[in-house]
Amino acid sequence: MQPVGCVVVAAGEDYTLAMLRRREGETVLELLTRLDQTIDKAKTLGIFTDEINH
């Protein structure tokens, strides 16, 4: 199994809202901002993001 590097995950008790991989040159603040945006998209539109398992 290959290492995936820096990732962030937002999950509830029974589900995962978002799994994001830090992009090259992306700051931690930019990654967390993107996480906030994907959490909002999951809650409002039902679109869940998985950048880890693709």
N, C-alpha and C positions, 0 to 999 in steps of 0.2 A: 504494500500500500504506500502510495506517494504522500509525503506531507503536503498539506494545503496552505500552510502559511498562516497569516493573521486573518481571523474570521470573527464575525459577530453573529449572534443568534438571538432572536426574540421569540419566546415561546410561552404559551399558556400551559395550563395543567395537562391538557389532552391534545394539544395541537401546536404546530410551529407556524408563526406568522412570516418570518423572514430568516434566511441564512445568507449572509453576504461575505464575499472574499475581498480583502483589501487590494485595491488596484495599485499597479506600479506608480509611484509618485504621489499617491493619495495620502493625505494627512489623516491622523486619527479623528480629528474634528470633522473632516469631510466624510469619512466613513460613517461616523455616528449621525451626521446630518442625513446621509443617504438612508441609514437605518430608520430614522424617524419618518422619512418619506415613504419607505416601503411598509412600515407598520400602518401608517395612515391609509395607504392603498389597500392593504389587506382588510382593515376594519371597514372602510367605506365601500370598496368595490368588490371585495372578496377575491382579490388577486394576490396570491402568495408567491413569494420570490425565493428561489433556491439556486444560488450560484455555486454551491458546493458539490452537489450530486449530479451535475450535468457534464 
